[in-house]
């Protein structure tokens, strides 16, 4: 008959608990790593899209209407040309998602949207993350108070 040594007595219920603990910790670390990786991708995509939207708005805001440049009329934008310039910029940088260009008398607003594909989060059913960014620019001639340091 085999007897347990006093060193191992009373530990029969803990056999294999390290294996379960290891599996749970490994799964948790994989999830956290996945969230970090996917979060970085989303932040990078949002920064890039914001840059594209702002630059497209600036490209559009360069199209001033001739009536404001000749005479005493207020400076206004040529809406069709401003919209076309903003869209041409987005096409030039290869933006493939949705975009909206809104032109008022002195402001161009560009909103871009796209889906950022995921890798690790597919395991929990998220195949992509929707990202939206907006950029605005206004027509300006001269120096304004808010532009001064």
N, C-alpha and C positions, 0 to 999 in steps of 0.2 A: 504494500500500500504506500502511495506517495503522499507525502505531506508537504505542505508549502512552507517555505522558509519564512521566518517572521518578517523579513524584509519585503516580501510580496503579499503578505496576508492583508485581506480587506480591499484589494484593488481590482478584483475581478470585474466590477461594473464599469471600470474606466477603460477597459481594453478597446482600442480602436478610436477613442475620442480624439486623439491627435489627428487622425486621418480626416475625420469629419470637420474638425477645426480648420485644417489646412485647405480643404475644398471650399469651405465658406469664405475664408480669407482670400484665397486665390480668385474666386468669383467676384468678390467685392473689389479687389484691386483691379481686375480687368474692367469692371464697370466704371470705376473712377478714372482709369486711364482712358477709356473710351470717351467719357464725358469731357476730359481735358483735350483730347485730340479733336473731337467734333466741335467743341467750343472754340478752339483756336481757328478751325476752318471757317466757322460761321463769322467770327470777328474779322478775320482776314477778308472774307468775301464782302462783308458789310463795309469795311474801310475802302476796298477797291471800288465798290459800287457807289459809295458816297463821293469818292474822287471823280468818277465818271459823270455822275449827275451834276456835280458842281462845275466841272469843266464844260459840260454840254450847255449848262445854263449861261456860263460866261461867253461861250461861242455864240449863243443866240442873242445875248444882250449887246453884242457889238453891232447889230443891224439896226441902225437908227433910221427913222423916216426922214426923207428929204425935207418935208415941210418944217420940221423943227430946226433944221440946220440953216435954213434960209428965211430970214425974217425974225419976227419976235414971238413966234409960236413956241409953246413948251416943247421940250425934247420928248419925243415919243419913239416907240419901237415900230419897225415895219414887221407886223405880226407874222405874215406868211414867210418872210425871209428869216426871221428869228427862229421860227419853228423848224424850218428846213435846215438851218445851220445846226441847231441842237440835235436833230435826228441824224444828220450827216456825221456829227462827231461821234454819237453812239454807235453808228454803223462802222465808223473807222476804227474804234477800239474793240470791235467784235462783240458788243453786247447782244446777247441772244434772247434775253428774257423780255418781259413786258415793259413798256415805257409809256409815260404820259408827259406831254409838253404843254404847258399852259402859259400863254402870253397875254399880259395885260398891257396897258399903255406904257408902263415903265419897268415892268418886272417879267422875268422869265423864270418859271418854276419847272423843274424836271424831276420826275419820280421814276425810279427804275425798280423792278422787282425780278426776282429769280429764285430758283430752287437750288439749294446747296445739297448735293448728295452726301449721304452718311455712309460710314463703314461699320463701325462698332455698334451704333444704335439700331442697325437693321435687326440685330438680335432681339430687340424689344419691340420691333414693329415700326420704327421710324426710318423710312427710306430716304427722306430728305427734310430739310428745314427751309421754310419760306423766309426770304430776306427782302426788306424794302429799304430804300435810301432815297433821300430828297436833297436836291440842291437848288438854290435860288441865286439870281443875280439881277441887279437893277441897272438901268441905263443911267449914266452919270457923266456930266461934263464939268470939269473943274474940281475944286477941292471943297469938301463938305466938313462941317464942324466935327462930326463923328469920326471922320477919317484922321483927324489930327491927334498926335500923341499926347 
